[in-house]
Amino acid sequence: LLYGPGYNSFDNNLNFSRKNIYNFGFKWDPTPRVGLIASITNAFGETPSTGHLTIPSGNLPLYSFKLQLNTDYYDLPQRSLNFEEYTLIHRGHTLNTALLPKMGTNQISIDTDNKGNYFGFYGYSFSNLFQLEILNLGTIHNNDLNRDDSFSTLINTFYKNGNFNNRFGGKLVLLSPLKGDPIWLSSRVTLGRDQSSDQGYLFSELINTHKLNSKLFSNINPKLTWNGIKTFSAVGLGLIYELNKKIQLIPEHNLNLSDNKNSNTSFIIRHLSSKNKSIDLYISDALGTQDMAQMLKSKDLRLGLKFNYLF
């Protein structure tokens, strides 16, 4: 609430006025090591000299999201994963799992296929409940740029020849049987852009992993992307069947809720040389394994290999 003379706002015609400043938000600490802050304000900045001004040329709301990482804090204790649960950390092909490696663990995956697509991932578990995605890279060549459907403009923008998509984000565990909950439920959000077109998009998914019996697990992943061209959503459905301690069979299907013609299916055979190392042999008609590409269909089937490693 402003006092005294002076103005703190002006419009496009340089008409000056006085506006009260508001700040609303919330802070949530799912673990002492991780804090999440979301807020809305009409203040131009957070410093004493700018916090009482509105954004230049307009009194507009500004939205912010902050991630706070506390390196010297202790983490919440939980029981350890058994062998069957631990192997789910390697994730699927186009579907993620809600489980995370324990705090301090590095996760790497490298993926390539017969169409010349390449994907790489590096994540670090800052907490037992939060994984920071530091590198998420991908380039796609089986983009079928001549396709004539509602997604042609989007694909020409993000996956044209010479595309290179880099992304950054994180995954937060909301529910876990390790804490006494009945299921695993995680939220994952990433952002980034294609370096060729300089266009970016936001991707989010809610990951539900459920243990059906000692050998069978299910995954349900609602997904949504905001990209400035065509906002759309999909639901990923998958199973992980542990044939034995060395072999897993993983069928996956992504149902595109905006255009069923872009729904896709993948099948993965996974070999576990140890609980920390695995190799995936897969066949898929998904456009790719990276975020938005999971929700689109490729013209041709792709055969590929994926290497997963935890340390």
Disulfide bonds with the S-S distance in Angstrom:
none
